[in-house]
């Protein structure tokens, strides 16, 4: 499971995470299903939204995996 998928699960929904981050739900859907990672500029906010259940490091690892 990608870290962004875990973050959505922890927050409860794509819509919930999107509201916290100030983006549309469709952005979160794209991150999950197309990019398989959270954009770098949202990593810190995403980690905070999960109250640390998904760390910044985990979210950064998604970027490393996508690069390979």
C-alpha positions in Angstrom: 0.0 0.0 0.0 1.3 3.4 -0.9 1.7 6.0 1.8 -0.9 8.2 0.1 -3.4 5.3 0.2 -2.6 4.8 3.9 -3.1 8.5 4.5 -6.6 8.4 2.9 -7.4 5.4 5.0 -6.3 7.1 8.2 -8.2 10.3 7.5 -11.2 8.3 6.4 -11.8 9.4 2.8 -10.4 11.1 -0.2 -12.8 14.0 0.3 -11.7 14.4 4.0 -8.0 14.5 3.0 -8.7 16.9 0.2 -10.6 19.3 2.5 -7.7 19.3 5.0 -5.2 20.0 2.1 -7.4 22.6 0.4 -7.6 20.7 -2.9 -10.4 19.0 -4.8 -11.2 15.3 -4.2 -10.2 14.6 -7.8 -6.7 15.7 -7.0 -6.4 13.1 -4.3 -7.9 10.5 -6.6 -5.2 11.3 -9.2 -2.5 10.9 -6.6 -3.9 7.5 -5.6 -4.6 6.0 -9.0 -2.4 7.7 -11.5 0.7 9.1 -9.7 0.8 6.8 -6.7 2.2 9.5 -4.5 1.4 12.8 -2.8 2.9 15.9 -4.5 6.0 17.1 -2.6 4.4 20.4 -1.6 1.6 18.5 0.3 3.8 15.9 2.2 4.1 17.9 5.4 0.4 18.7 5.6 -0.5 15.1 4.7 1.6 13.8 7.6 0.1 16.3 9.9 -3.4 15.4 8.7 -2.8 11.8 9.8 -1.4 12.9 13.2 1.8 11.1 12.4 0.3 7.8 11.5 1.8 8.3 8.1 5.2 10.0 8.3 6.9 12.4 5.9 9.5 9.8 5.3 6.9 7.2 4.2 5.4 9.8 1.8 8.9 10.6 0.4 9.5 6.9 -0.1 6.6 6.9 -2.6 8.6 9.4 -4.7 11.6 7.1 -4.6 9.6 4.1 -5.7 7.9 6.1 -8.5 11.4 7.2 -9.8 12.5 3.6 -10.3 
